[in-house]
Amino acid sequence: MYVFTQTLSINNKVLILEFETNKLDLNLLINAIWAFIDHLLSNPNLEITLDEYLKIFKYNSYFTTSNINSIDGISNLSQTLHDKFLKVQDLLIGGTDYNFNFSIDEFIKCTREIFNIENLNVIILGNQEKLNHDGFLKDPYYNFEYKIYDLDLCFQNYNFPKFYILESNPYVKISHSELNKLINESMNVKSGPIKLNENIEPKLLDYSNNYEIWKIKTNTSFLIQTSFQINLSISNTVENFILIELLTSLLGEILISKFYNCELVTYSWCLNSNYVNLPSISVYISGPNIGFEFFLSNFINEIKRILVEITDYLTYKKFVQIKNKLILNYKNLQNEGEVEEDDDNSMKQIIAASILLLEDGIFSLEERFETLEIIEKNDVVTLVDKILNEYHCVIVLVFGNVLNTDVFKIDKIVNYLTNHQRINLKEMSKPINQSSLYLTQNYFSTILNSNLKDPNDVHYYYIQICQRSNEKLRYKTNKVESKMIEVKKKEEIYQESSVVEIRNNDNLLNNFYDNDDDDDDDDVNNNDDIYDY
């Protein structure tokens, strides 16, 4: 469930609850919201809670980075400046006139006024098939159908569990006074040119037979991003592929509740399984530079604890649950082409099919379904034992305004889980997946488009030019690709001349190579790695 507010118009906000459910009990939902409000306002430590959320609000305002580009940012700022009631110093913390000096009594009074049950209006967005569609109206501007009902609400004595009220967030490693100082200093920063990152190429700091440590240095970000990939020393089979997916799903379900407080203060994390179709587990962690090592250490320690105590967490009931969840995900992928609302999925189908045909290590859904039927709980436990005790290839990357000493501190924390710093005299090959079509052989595949709403025929061509090791031809291929993109843009702008542009593509490669020196022409035309189709 996701809960947030959204502004519809001036002084008009709505509370939005977004969730998935097979059956909506509106009466239960409203009772739960009002029970939480009563529990919050009657909390004897309400003042401590409000003070903590105030600190979290300031913390996020300072450390959150914008994902929009500079032009959109300037446009939003200019619109905000038109608000004559807004103080300039409030722009940094969200662009609204916030009042941080209020009493507990004022908060309780305002909350009761806003959440007055007599003023409640409920908007339900979704597909309600059981509703009577007689009398539905259509919006003249956006063409959606709607109907207004009288809200039949009754309060009942539901036995709700005790609600969790945050009183202290251990991941905010800064005080109110320090936050105010940082915000005030930001307001007084003199304008000047933005410092660009001169070199963002990763730098290899250390390596051995079974690990690599990389760093990308930046100059302007408060955030540190760390990712590490554990390439497991197991064979790339469909069984291992699914076992890793099941384990990753279990870890995600446990960690998401454990580290909810981290997400409140701009920390984020992600677990990926089988990256680039290799038997691997990838971990991505991002957060403010203040307190990052504390968060990373707790996160790594928790993963290690779960793996060590896997038999306690992976009960038979939990195993069946994550197994059914994975089956449902596969079925959704299988049925995606049959969804009528998706009117351009012929392109999605052909791209998905091309990946299955061309990439190495991709297992079909049929293979996955068959393997899921025979996988047992002990298979996951065996996989965890291999992760904890065997040697694996580990790649660590740290991105941010950090020193080399900081990178090695982060690597030391990661090592608690991966043990990649153990001495290993055995040479371990770095796993690489690559696909090469057979020489002088063509492939042709036809896929039936079952979506009646999308009558398009899509033709997808893949031409294998050279091996990755041929840097000269790879460079020329990239230049040809850029030329093709230019032609495509001209085609989109000048539609009337698109046929001429497309026909001229036939001479594009020849014209390009004719502009090079003679030696390069001979090298390209006689290269054994060119595959002609």
Number of C-alpha atoms within 10 A of each C-alpha: 7 8 9 9 10 10 10 9 8 6 6 8 11 14 11 14 12 11 8 9 8 5 7 11 9 14 14 14 12 17 18 18 12 15 16 17 17 12 15 17 18 11 13 10 13 18 14 14 18 15 15 17 16 13 21 21 15 19 25 18 17 19 17 17 12 8 8 9 8 10 9 11 12 12 10 12 13 11 9 16 14 9 12 8 9 15 13 14 14 14 16 15 17 15 17 16 15 11 7 8 5 8 9 11 10 10 15 15 11 11 13 14 11 10 13 11 12 6 8 10 9 14 9 11 8 7 7 11 7 6 8 9 12 7 10 12 13 12 10 8 6 7 9 10 12 15 12 10 7 7 11 7 12 9 11 9 7 10 7 10 7 9 12 9 13 14 15 14 16 12 19 21 12 13 11 15 10 11 16 15 11 13 18 13 10 12 13 8 8 6 6 6 5 7 9 10 11 9 10 14 11 14 14 13 13 12 13 16 18 22 22 18 20 23 23 17 19 19 13 12 13 16 22 20 20 24 19 21 23 24 23 23 18 15 11 16 14 18 18 22 22 22 26 21 22 21 21 18 18 20 18 17 11 14 15 14 9 12 18 12 17 18 13 17 22 18 23 16 20 12 15 16 23 22 13 14 17 22 25 25 21 19 16 15 19 21 24 24 16 16 14 21 17 13 21 20 15 13 19 17 16 18 16 16 12 18 21 15 13 18 14 9 15 20 12 12 9 13 19 14 13 19 23 13 14 19 17 12 12 16 13 13 12 12 10 15 19 15 14 14 10 14 15 15 21 21 17 14 16 19 14 12 15 15 11 14 15 15 16 16 19 17 15 12 14 11 11 17 15 12 16 19 10 9 15 14 17 13 14 21 19 11 16 19 14 14 21 15 10 13 22 25 21 27 19 23 22 26 20 22 18 17 10 13 9 13 21 16 12 19 23 16 20 23 16 14 18 25 19 24 18 11 11 12 9 9 9 15 11 13 13 9 10 13 11 11 13 10 13 8 9 11 10 5 9 8 11 9 19 14 19 11 15 17 12 14 11 14 8 10 8 9 11 15 15 18 16 11 9 12 11 13 20 15 11 15 15 11 14 16 13 12 16 16 12 12 18 15 13 15 17 12 11 11 12 10 12 17 10 11 16 15 10 11 14 10 9 16 16 11 11 13 17 12 10 10 9 11 8 15 15 11 12 16 10 10 13 11 16 16 17 11 12
